[in-house]
Amino acid sequence: MASDPPPLAKTIGRGTSSEPPNRFEAVRVEADWEQLERTDDLIEPRKLPTAFLPDQTRGIIRENDSPDIPFRYGINVYRGCEHGCAYCYARPYHEYLGMNAGLDFETKIVVKYDAPELLRAELCRPSWRGELIAMSGVTDCYQPAERRFRLTRGCLLVCEEAGQALGMITKNALIRRDLDVLSRMAARRLVHVFLSITTLDAELARVMEPRTSAPQARLRTISALREAGVPVGIMVAPLIPGLNDHHMADVMRAAADAGALSAGFTLLRLPYAVRPIFEAWLKEHRPLQAERVLARIRDTRGGQLNDARFGKRMRGEGLYAQQIAATCAVFRRQFGLEGPLPPLNLDEFRPPRDAAGQGTLF
């Protein structure tokens, strides 16, 4: 009788060891254990380096018409994300690139090397009127790759020159590197920043979002941004029923103490390949909680693990979802995090100088 196949080798420093099939590909490569013996060598932990691939697209500002997203235009200078969050709703986007939503998403980062130049060109178009732009609505603009490529900083400098208003969200304290630009933009009411904080439990954060900044580093970042005059809010995002929903009060209290002005949450989303990746993560890292967490998620999703309907996907439905929303509202009031951030100035936009250094007359 054939022996069971050895388990997949775990990856060190990554959010998942999974390599789920790409739903758009007809051919899939699988490990063939038939000729192999079960040996310790097969299950040794492995380290996978990050590969950076060039993005050949010629546009940078993307438009969406989703009724439950609070911005129309967004910029993402990276596709894929080294942060490796096990729950990331953006993972399936890598399948459109012929890769998988698991390890490929974390280890094969597609880079828009000329992002600042593309942004400059698009802001110079006569049709652009200085509408709010979000960075980043999909993958984190301050993920570790930004230390090397500095593309987010390049885009910030272009926006500062043009008086272009930005809303930013990140999990990474690397944003503090750009306090000089952000403070100047904030003085002109051109930027808001949100920090995403899922938990204050450093051990949970380490295994759930392994290459993000530690929770305490994010709190220090809030303080640094506020000292620089930058309006800052937080998002408890995602809020995972049965796993981190009971952390909400502690997160909001700490964020308010650090200087945050606003708070909100989004409910966990598990589209397409994210569901099996997150389930595998739960069984590996929180086996005793796994069934309860999945049951709680179903309580907020009409018995399913995901609901893609506009108006429902961010907040869920049912009694448990209502309790989460009500609890969030109570803590926002208690810790003074109810108000929106100060309004941005959308009237200061002027097209920047073009690539040749030529300004506009209008």
C-alpha positions in Angstrom: 0.0 0.0 0.0 1.4 3.4 -0.9 2.3 5.6 2.0 0.7 9.0 2.5 2.5 11.9 0.8 4.7 14.0 3.0 3.3 17.3 4.1 4.1 20.4 2.2 7.3 22.1 3.2 6.5 25.2 5.3 7.8 28.5 4.2 9.6 30.7 6.6 8.5 34.3 7.0 5.5 34.0 4.7 1.8 34.2 5.4 1.0 30.9 3.7 2.6 27.8 2.3 -0.4 27.2 0.0 -0.2 27.4 -3.8 -3.8 27.0 -4.9 -4.7 26.4 -8.5 -5.3 29.5 -10.7 -8.9 29.4 -11.6 -8.1 30.8 -15.1 -5.5 28.2 -16.0 -6.4 24.9 -17.6 -3.0 23.3 -16.6 -1.8 22.9 -13.1 1.5 21.5 -11.8 1.4 19.3 -8.7 4.1 17.6 -6.7 4.4 13.9 -7.6 5.3 11.9 -4.5 5.0 8.4 -6.1 8.7 7.8 -6.5 9.7 9.6 -3.3 10.2 8.2 0.2 8.9 10.0 3.3 12.1 11.6 4.6 12.8 14.6 6.8 14.5 16.3 3.9 11.2 16.7 2.1 9.6 18.6 4.8 12.5 21.0 5.8 11.2 24.6 6.1 12.2 26.6 3.1 13.0 30.2 2.5 11.7 31.8 -0.7 13.2 35.0 -1.9 11.1 37.7 -3.4 11.2 38.2 -7.1 10.4 41.6 -8.6 8.8 41.6 -12.1 8.3 44.6 -14.3 4.8 45.9 -14.9 4.4 46.9 -18.5 1.0 48.7 -18.2 1.1 52.3 -19.3 -1.4 53.7 -16.9 -1.3 54.4 -13.1 -4.6 56.1 -12.1 -7.4 53.5 -12.0 -11.1 54.3 -11.7 -13.7 52.2 -9.9 -17.5 52.6 -9.7 -18.1 50.3 -6.7 -20.9 51.9 -4.6 -19.4 50.8 -1.3 -15.9 52.1 -1.8 -15.4 55.7 -0.7 -13.1 56.8 -3.5 -13.3 56.8 -7.3 -9.7 56.9 -8.3 -6.8 54.9 -6.9 -3.1 54.2 -7.5 -1.3 50.9 -6.8 2.5 51.0 -7.6 2.9 47.3 -6.7 0.8 44.2 -7.6 1.2 41.4 -5.1 2.3 42.2 -1.5 5.2 41.0 0.6 3.2 41.6 3.8 1.8 38.2 3.3 -1.5 38.7 5.2 -3.3 35.4 5.3 -6.7 37.1 4.9 -5.8 39.5 2.1 -8.8 40.0 -0.3 -6.4 41.2 -3.0 -4.7 37.8 -3.5 -7.0 36.7 -6.4 -5.8 39.6 -8.5 -2.6 37.7 -9.1 -4.5 35.0 -10.9 -5.2 37.5 -13.7 -1.4 37.7 -14.1 -1.0 33.9 -14.6 0.2 33.3 -11.1 -1.4 31.8 -7.9 -3.0 33.7 -5.0 -0.9 31.9 -2.4 2.9 32.0 -2.4 3.1 33.8 -5.8 1.2 36.7 -4.4 3.7 37.2 -1.6 6.9 36.3 -3.5 6.4 37.6 -7.0 5.8 41.3 -6.8 5.0 43.1 -10.0 6.5 46.6 -9.9 5.5 49.7 -11.8 9.1 51.0 -12.0 8.0 54.2 -13.8 5.0 55.0 -11.6 6.0 58.6 -10.7 6.6 59.4 -14.4 3.2 57.8 -15.4 1.5 59.8 -12.6 3.0 63.0 -13.8 1.9 62.4 -17.3 -1.7 61.6 -16.2 -1.9 64.6 -13.9 -0.9 66.7 -16.9 -3.9 65.6 -19.0 -6.4 68.3 -19.7 -9.2 65.9 -18.6 -7.8 65.5 -15.0 -9.4 67.9 -12.6 -7.7 67.1 -9.3 -10.2 64.6 -7.9 -9.2 62.7 -4.7 -6.8 59.7 -5.3 -6.4 56.8 -2.9 -3.0 55.1 -2.3 -3.4 52.1 -2.1 -6.8 50.6 -2.4 -5.5 47.1 -3.2 -1.9 46.3 -2.2 0.1 48.3 0.4 2.1 51.2 -1.0 4.6 50.9 1.9 5.2 47.2 1.7 8.9 46.1 2.2 9.6 46.6 -1.6 9.1 50.3 -1.1 12.4 50.5 0.9 14.2 49.5 -2.2 12.2 51.2 -5.0 10.9 54.4 -3.4 8.1 54.6 -5.9 5.5 55.7 -3.3 7.8 58.6 -2.3 8.2 59.5 -5.9 4.5 59.7 -6.4 4.1 61.8 -3.3 6.5 64.3 -4.6 4.6 64.6 -7.8 1.4 65.1 -5.9 2.9 67.7 -3.7 4.1 69.6 -6.8 0.6 69.4 -8.3 -1.4 70.1 -5.2 -3.1 66.7 -5.7 -5.2 65.5 -2.7 -4.4 62.0 -1.5 -6.0 59.5 0.9 -3.4 56.8 2.1 -3.8 53.6 4.0 -1.0 51.3 5.2 0.0 48.7 7.7 3.7 49.7 7.6 5.6 52.1 9.7 7.8 52.8 6.7 5.5 55.7 6.0 7.4 57.7 8.6 10.3 57.9 6.2 8.2 60.3 4.2 7.1 62.6 7.0 8.8 65.5 5.4 6.6 65.4 2.3 3.5 64.4 4.2 3.8 67.3 6.7 4.1 69.8 3.9 1.1 68.3 2.1 -0.9 68.2 5.3 -0.2 71.9 5.9 -2.0 72.5 2.6 -4.8 70.0 3.5 -3.7 67.6 0.8 -3.4 64.3 2.6 -5.1 61.9 5.0 -3.6 58.8 6.4 -5.2 55.7 7.8 -3.3 53.0 9.7 -4.8 49.5 9.5 -4.5 47.8 12.9 -6.1 44.3 13.3 -4.8 43.5 16.8 -2.4 44.6 19.6 -1.4 40.9 20.1 2.1 40.9 18.6 2.2 37.1 18.3 -1.1 36.9 16.4 0.0 39.7 14.1 3.3 38.0 13.4 1.7 34.8 12.1 -1.3 36.4 10.5 0.4 39.3 8.7 4.1 38.3 9.0 5.9 41.1 7.1 3.8 44.1 8.4 5.0 46.4 11.1 4.3 45.3 14.7 1.2 46.7 16.3 3.2 49.0 18.6 5.2 50.3 15.7 1.9 51.3 14.0 0.8 53.1 17.1 4.1 55.0 17.3 3.6 55.9 13.6 0.2 57.4 14.4 1.9 59.6 17.0 4.7 60.6 14.6 2.2 61.5 11.9 0.0 63.6 14.3 3.1 65.4 15.6 3.9 66.3 11.9 0.4 67.7 11.5 -1.0 64.8 9.4 -4.7 63.9 10.0 -4.7 60.2 11.0 -7.4 57.6 11.4 -7.4 53.8 11.9 -9.2 50.9 10.4 -9.7 47.7 12.3 -9.4 45.8 9.0 -10.2 43.2 8.6 -12.3 42.4 11.6 -12.5 38.6 11.8 -15.4 37.2 13.8 -14.3 35.0 16.6 -10.6 35.9 16.2 -10.0 39.6 16.6 -13.4 41.1 17.1 -12.9 41.2 20.9 -9.7 43.2 20.3 -11.6 46.2 19.0 -11.8 48.2 22.2 -8.1 47.8 23.0 -7.1 48.8 19.5 -9.4 51.9 19.5 -8.3 53.0 22.9 -4.6 52.7 22.0 -5.1 54.4 18.7 -6.9 57.3 20.4 -4.2 57.6 23.0 -1.6 57.8 20.1 -3.5 60.6 18.5 -5.9 59.0 15.9 -8.9 61.1 15.1 -11.2 58.6 13.5 -11.9 54.8 13.4 -13.8 52.3 11.4 -13.8 48.6 10.5 -14.4 46.3 7.6 -15.4 42.7 7.9 -13.3 39.8 6.7 -13.8 39.0 3.0 -12.9 35.6 1.6 -13.3 35.7 -2.2 -12.2 32.9 -4.5 -8.8 31.5 -3.5 -8.6 33.5 -0.3 -11.1 31.2 1.4 -8.9 28.0 1.2 -5.8 30.0 2.1 -7.4 31.5 5.2 -8.9 28.1 6.2 -5.5 26.4 5.9 -3.9 29.3 8.0 -6.6 28.8 10.7 -6.0 25.1 10.9 -2.3 25.5 11.2 -2.0 28.5 13.6 -5.3 28.5 15.5 -6.6 24.9 15.3 -8.6 25.0 18.5 -10.4 28.2 17.3 -10.8 27.3 13.7 -14.3 25.8 13.7 -15.7 28.6 15.9 -14.1 31.3 13.8 -15.6 29.8 10.6 -19.0 29.4 12.2 -18.9 33.1 13.3 -18.0 34.1 9.8 -21.0 32.2 8.4 -23.2 33.9 11.0 -22.3 37.2 9.3 -22.6 35.9 5.7 -25.9 34.2 5.5 -24.5 30.8 6.2 -21.7 31.2 3.7 -18.0 32.1 4.1 -18.2 35.0 1.6 -20.8 37.4 0.3 -19.7 39.6 -2.7 -22.9 41.8 -2.8 -22.3 45.5 -2.8 -23.5 47.0 0.5 -23.1 43.6 2.3 -19.5 42.6 1.6 -17.8 45.2 3.9 -20.2 44.9 6.8 -22.0 41.6 6.6 -25.6 40.9 7.8 -27.4 39.2 10.5 -27.5 39.6 14.3 -23.8 39.0 14.9 -22.8 41.5 12.2 -25.2 44.0 13.7 -23.6 43.5 17.1 -20.2 44.1 15.7 -21.3 47.4 14.1 -23.0 48.5 17.3 -19.9 47.7 19.3 -17.8 49.7 16.9 -20.1 52.7 17.2 -20.0 52.6 21.1 -16.2 52.5 21.2 -15.9 55.2 18.6 -18.0 57.5 20.8 -16.2 56.4 24.0 -12.7 57.1 22.7 -13.5 60.2 20.6 -13.0 58.6 17.2 -16.4 59.4 15.7 -15.7 62.3 13.5 -14.5 62.3 9.9 -11.0 63.6 9.2 -10.8 67.3 8.3 -11.9 67.9 4.7 -9.2 67.8 2.0 -8.5 70.8 -0.3 -9.4 69.8 -3.8 -9.1 73.4 -5.2 -5.3 73.6 -5.1 -4.6 71.2 -7.9 -2.5 72.5 -10.8 -1.0 70.3 -13.5 2.7 69.6 -12.7 5.5 70.2 -15.1 5.6 67.6 -17.7 8.5 65.2 -18.3 10.4 67.8 -20.3 10.0 70.3 -17.4 7.4 72.4 -19.2 4.6 73.9 -17.2 1.1 74.5 -18.3 -0.5 77.9 -19.1 -3.9 76.9 -17.8 
